[in-house]
Amino acid sequence: LSNVGEASINNVNLVLEDTDPNYILNDSLAFLSNIQLGVTETLNNVFEFTINEQIPDNSLISFVVNVTSDEVSASDTVSFVVRSPKIEIINTTFSDANDNILDPGETGTLHVYYKNTGGSPGFNLTSNYVPQDSYITINSVSDNTKLLLSPDSIWIVNLNITSNAATPYGFVSTVNSEINGDRSYHVTQALPI
Protein backbone atom coordinates (compact mmCIF):
# COMPACT_ATOMS: atom_id res chain seq x y z
CA LEU A 1 0.00 0.00 0.00
CA SER A 2 1.64 3.25 -1.15
CA ASN A 3 0.99 6.77 0.05
CA VAL A 4 1.24 8.90 -3.10
CA GLY A 5 -0.76 11.77 -1.65
CA GLU A 6 0.38 15.11 -0.27
CA ALA A 7 0.80 14.22 3.43
CA SER A 8 0.98 11.33 5.88
CA ILE A 9 -2.23 9.40 6.47
CA ASN A 10 -3.30 8.08 9.86
CA ASN A 11 -5.53 5.30 11.21
CA VAL A 12 -5.63 3.41 7.91
CA ASN A 13 -8.35 0.75 7.70
CA LEU A 14 -8.53 -1.73 4.84
CA VAL A 15 -11.69 -3.70 4.20
CA LEU A 16 -11.85 -6.42 1.57
CA GLU A 17 -15.27 -6.52 -0.09
CA ASP A 18 -16.83 -9.75 -1.29
CA THR A 19 -17.74 -9.46 -4.98
CA ASP A 20 -17.55 -13.06 -6.23
CA PRO A 21 -19.60 -16.18 -5.36
CA ASN A 22 -16.52 -18.39 -5.92
CA TYR A 23 -14.94 -17.50 -2.57
CA ILE A 24 -15.85 -16.78 1.05
CA LEU A 25 -14.06 -14.10 3.06
CA ASN A 26 -12.79 -15.40 6.39
CA ASP A 27 -10.83 -12.31 7.43
CA SER A 28 -11.46 -9.12 5.50
CA LEU A 29 -10.00 -6.44 7.80
CA ALA A 30 -6.52 -4.92 8.18
CA PHE A 31 -5.19 -1.85 10.00
CA LEU A 32 -2.11 0.40 9.82
CA SER A 33 -1.49 3.19 12.31
CA ASN A 34 -0.04 5.49 9.63
CA ILE A 35 1.70 5.65 6.27
CA GLN A 36 4.24 8.41 5.75
CA LEU A 37 4.24 10.42 2.52
CA GLY A 38 6.03 8.53 -0.29
CA VAL A 39 6.27 5.30 1.73
CA THR A 40 5.02 1.87 0.67
CA GLU A 41 3.83 -0.47 3.43
CA THR A 42 3.64 -4.21 2.83
CA LEU A 43 0.87 -6.16 4.51
CA ASN A 44 1.61 -9.88 4.65
CA ASN A 45 -1.00 -12.51 5.54
CA VAL A 46 -3.67 -9.98 6.48
CA PHE A 47 -6.63 -11.25 4.49
CA GLU A 48 -7.97 -14.79 4.42
CA PHE A 49 -10.47 -16.34 2.05
CA THR A 50 -11.62 -19.80 1.00
CA ILE A 51 -12.06 -20.58 -2.69
CA ASN A 52 -14.88 -22.81 -3.87
CA GLU A 53 -13.28 -26.20 -4.56
CA GLN A 54 -15.42 -26.64 -7.69
CA ILE A 55 -14.24 -23.40 -9.31
CA PRO A 56 -13.51 -23.90 -13.02
CA ASP A 57 -9.95 -23.66 -14.29
CA ASN A 58 -8.81 -20.18 -15.38
CA SER A 59 -11.53 -18.41 -13.42
CA LEU A 60 -10.92 -14.74 -12.71
CA ILE A 61 -11.83 -13.72 -9.16
CA SER A 62 -11.93 -10.13 -7.96
CA PHE A 63 -11.87 -8.29 -4.66
CA VAL A 64 -12.64 -4.67 -3.92
CA VAL A 65 -10.24 -3.17 -1.37
CA ASN A 66 -11.73 -0.17 0.45
CA VAL A 67 -9.20 2.03 2.25
CA THR A 68 -10.22 4.70 4.75
CA SER A 69 -8.14 6.91 7.02
CA ASP A 70 -8.55 10.10 9.01
CA GLU A 71 -7.58 12.04 5.89
CA VAL A 72 -8.78 10.14 2.78
CA SER A 73 -10.76 7.21 1.43
CA ALA A 74 -10.22 5.18 -1.74
CA SER A 75 -11.03 1.84 -3.29
CA ASP A 76 -9.46 -0.39 -5.89
CA THR A 77 -10.19 -3.74 -7.50
CA VAL A 78 -7.68 -6.58 -7.33
CA SER A 79 -8.11 -9.61 -9.60
CA PHE A 80 -6.25 -12.83 -10.23
CA VAL A 81 -6.70 -16.10 -12.10
CA VAL A 82 -7.42 -19.31 -10.20
CA ARG A 83 -6.17 -22.64 -11.53
CA SER A 84 -7.77 -26.05 -11.04
CA PRO A 85 -7.51 -29.50 -12.62
CA LYS A 86 -9.63 -30.27 -15.68
CA ILE A 87 -9.48 -33.95 -16.53
CA GLU A 88 -10.91 -34.95 -19.89
CA ILE A 89 -11.16 -38.10 -21.98
CA ILE A 90 -8.99 -37.48 -25.01
CA ASN A 91 -9.01 -40.92 -26.65
CA THR A 92 -10.06 -44.55 -26.35
CA THR A 93 -8.72 -47.69 -28.00
CA PHE A 94 -9.89 -51.28 -27.86
CA SER A 95 -7.82 -54.44 -28.04
CA ASP A 96 -8.80 -58.09 -28.20
CA ALA A 97 -7.40 -61.35 -29.57
CA ASN A 98 -9.21 -60.88 -32.86
CA ASP A 99 -9.60 -57.61 -34.81
CA ASN A 100 -9.56 -54.92 -32.07
CA ILE A 101 -13.26 -54.24 -32.64
CA LEU A 102 -15.77 -55.02 -29.89
CA ASP A 103 -18.36 -57.29 -31.51
CA PRO A 104 -21.39 -58.83 -29.76
CA GLY A 105 -20.29 -61.58 -27.39
CA GLU A 106 -16.62 -60.56 -27.34
CA THR A 107 -14.37 -59.67 -24.43
CA GLY A 108 -11.41 -57.32 -24.62
CA THR A 109 -9.69 -54.32 -23.08
CA LEU A 110 -10.87 -50.75 -23.47
CA HIS A 111 -8.02 -48.28 -22.89
CA VAL A 112 -9.28 -44.86 -21.74
CA TYR A 113 -6.86 -41.95 -22.11
CA TYR A 114 -7.36 -38.97 -19.80
CA LYS A 115 -5.50 -35.68 -19.93
CA ASN A 116 -5.34 -32.94 -17.34
CA THR A 117 -5.95 -29.87 -19.52
CA GLY A 118 -6.28 -27.64 -16.45
CA GLY A 119 -3.69 -25.42 -14.84
CA SER A 120 -3.40 -27.27 -11.53
CA PRO A 121 -2.57 -30.88 -10.61
CA GLY A 122 -5.23 -33.42 -9.68
CA PHE A 123 -4.47 -35.37 -6.49
CA ASN A 124 -5.58 -38.83 -5.31
CA LEU A 125 -7.80 -39.49 -8.30
CA THR A 126 -10.04 -42.53 -8.66
CA SER A 127 -12.06 -43.41 -11.74
CA ASN A 128 -15.25 -45.46 -11.62
CA TYR A 129 -17.42 -46.69 -14.46
CA VAL A 130 -21.18 -47.18 -14.67
CA PRO A 131 -22.70 -48.85 -17.77
CA GLN A 132 -25.82 -47.05 -19.01
CA ASP A 133 -27.37 -50.13 -20.66
CA SER A 134 -27.34 -53.93 -20.32
CA TYR A 135 -25.18 -54.55 -23.40
CA ILE A 136 -21.83 -53.93 -21.68
CA THR A 137 -20.40 -55.72 -18.66
CA ILE A 138 -17.31 -54.37 -16.96
CA ASN A 139 -15.37 -57.40 -15.72
CA SER A 140 -12.46 -55.53 -14.13
CA VAL A 141 -10.69 -52.18 -14.09
CA SER A 142 -6.95 -51.61 -13.69
CA ASP A 143 -4.82 -48.50 -13.21
CA ASN A 144 -7.89 -46.54 -12.08
CA THR A 145 -6.14 -44.66 -9.27
CA LYS A 146 -3.65 -41.84 -9.74
CA LEU A 147 -1.85 -40.07 -6.88
CA LEU A 148 -0.85 -37.07 -9.01
CA LEU A 149 -1.93 -35.97 -12.49
CA SER A 150 0.05 -32.85 -13.39
CA PRO A 151 -1.16 -30.35 -16.02
CA ASP A 152 -0.71 -31.68 -19.58
CA SER A 153 -0.13 -35.23 -18.27
CA ILE A 154 -1.83 -38.38 -19.56
CA TRP A 155 -3.43 -41.14 -17.47
CA ILE A 156 -4.47 -44.46 -19.03
CA VAL A 157 -7.12 -46.66 -17.40
CA ASN A 158 -7.83 -50.18 -18.67
CA LEU A 159 -11.29 -51.77 -18.56
CA ASN A 160 -11.79 -55.45 -19.31
CA ILE A 161 -15.27 -55.49 -20.85
CA THR A 162 -17.66 -57.96 -22.45
CA SER A 163 -20.30 -57.11 -25.01
CA ASN A 164 -23.58 -58.99 -24.55
CA ALA A 165 -24.10 -61.55 -27.33
CA ALA A 166 -27.57 -60.04 -27.91
CA THR A 167 -26.14 -56.57 -28.65
CA PRO A 168 -27.49 -55.30 -31.99
CA TYR A 169 -24.70 -54.77 -34.54
CA GLY A 170 -23.77 -51.09 -34.72
CA PHE A 171 -25.30 -50.29 -31.32
CA VAL A 172 -23.25 -47.76 -29.33
CA SER A 173 -23.27 -48.39 -25.60
CA THR A 174 -22.46 -45.67 -23.11
CA VAL A 175 -20.52 -45.98 -19.88
CA ASN A 176 -20.34 -43.04 -17.49
CA SER A 177 -16.79 -42.30 -16.39
CA GLU A 178 -16.72 -40.71 -12.94
CA ILE A 179 -13.50 -39.25 -11.56
CA ASN A 180 -13.18 -38.14 -7.94
CA GLY A 181 -10.17 -36.63 -6.18
CA ASP A 182 -8.92 -34.43 -3.38
CA ARG A 183 -10.38 -30.95 -2.86
CA SER A 184 -13.86 -32.23 -3.83
CA TYR A 185 -12.81 -32.74 -7.45
CA HIS A 186 -15.53 -34.56 -9.40
CA VAL A 187 -16.29 -34.93 -13.08
CA THR A 188 -18.61 -37.30 -14.97
CA GLN A 189 -18.14 -37.89 -18.69
CA ALA A 190 -20.02 -40.11 -21.14
CA LEU A 191 -17.82 -42.77 -22.69
CA PRO A 192 -19.30 -44.23 -25.91
CA ILE A 193 -18.30 -47.82 -26.62
N, C-alpha and C positions, 0 to 999 in steps of 0.2 A: 504494500500500500504506500503510494508516494504522495507527499504533500507538494503540489506544484502551484499552490496558491500564493498569497501575498504575505502571510504571517503564519505563526504556529497555530495548530488546532488542538483543542483540549477536550477531554472526556469523549473519546471517539468510540462509538458503538457501531458494530457491524451486525447486520441481520440478514441471514440467507433466506430468500423467499422461495417457497415451493411452487414451481411452475410446470412440473412434468409428472404424469402419473406413473412413470417408470422408476421412481425412487421415493423413498420416505426419509424425511429429515429426522435425524436422531438428536443432533445438537446443532442449532442454527444461530448461535450467539457468540460474539467475540467482543473484547474490550481492549482499548489502549488508553493509557492515561493522557498521552499527548504525542504529537508528531511535529517535530521542528520543521521549519521552512526548508525545502530542498532535500529532505531526508526521506529515505525509503525504509519502511519497517516490514520485516518478514514475519508472517504469522504461520507457524508450523502446527499441524495437527489441531486446528481450532474448530473445524466443522466436521460433522460426522453424518453420513447418510448411508442407507441401504438400498442397493439397486435390485429391482425385480429380477429374479433368477431366470425368468422366461423372456427377458428382453432380446429382441432380434439383433443379430450381428450388424455392426455399423450404424447403430442407432445414435442419433445426436441428442444429448440431454443438455438442458440449460438451467442455470440458476440466475436469479436476480440478487445482487448484493446491494443492500441499502446501507449507506453510511451516513450517520448523523454525528454531529459534535456540537459544542457550545457555539461554534462560529458558522458552520456550513452544513449542508446536507447534499447528498448525491446518490446516484444509483448507476449500476452498470450490469450488463449481462455477461455471464461467463458460460461458455459451452465447450463440450468435448465429446469425442466419439467413444462409444462403448463397444467392446469386442466380445463375442461369444462364439461357441462352436456352432457349426451348421453342417450336420452330417447328412449326406445325400447318397442315394444309390446312383452310381455312374455307369454300371454295366452288370450284366449277368452272362454266364456261360453254362452250358450243360455238357456233362460227359457221362458216357455209359460204355458198355463193352461192344456196342453195335455201331451206330451211325451218329452219335452225339445229338440225337433228336429224341425228345421224350414222347414216345408213342403210347397209346393205351396199353396198360398192363405191364409197362416197363418200369424198371428201377434204375436210378442213376444219381449222380451228384450235381446239384445246382450250386454254382459258385457265385456268390453275391459280392460285388465290389462296392465298397463305400469310400467316400472321400470327405474329409473335413474341409469344406470350402469356406469356413468361417475364419475369423481372425484370432480365435483363442482355442487352446487345446480342450479336448473332451477328456474327462477323467472317469475311470472305473465304469466303463461302458459295458452294457449287456444287451444283446439282441435276442428277441423272441419272435416267434412266427406263428400266425394264426390263419389256417386255411379258411377261405370264404365260401367254399363249396365242398361237396363230398367226393370230388374227382381226384383230389390230391391228398396223399397221406405223407406226413413228415415222419420218417423213421428215426432219424437222429440228426443232431446239429453239432458241428465241431467248430472250434475257433470263434465262438460267439461271445467271448469276453475280451475286453481290451483295457489295460490299465491306463494307457495314454495314447490319444490320437491327436498328434500335433496338426496345426494348419497345413494344408496341402498334402497330407499323408493319406495313404490308402490302407484299408482294412478289408481282408477277404474272409468271408464266413462261408462254410460249406454245409449244405443241407442234403442229406441222403433222402430222396423222395421216391414215392411210387405213384404212378398214374393208375387210377382205377381202370380195369379192363373194359368197363362199360362207358368210358369217356368217349363222347362223340368226336370223330376226327375233326381237327381244326378248332376245337373248343379251347378257349383261353381261360385257364383258372387264375384266380387271384389269391395271393397270400399276403396278409398284412404283416409288414416288418415293423416291429416296435423296438426302438432303442431308448434305453434309460441310462442315466449316469448321474454323477455327483452334481450338486448345485441345482437339483430338480430338473436336470435336462431330460426332455422327452420329445420324441418325434415318432410319428406313425406314417409309413409310406406304403402305397399299394405296390405289390410286386407281381406283375403278370407272368404267368408260366405257360 
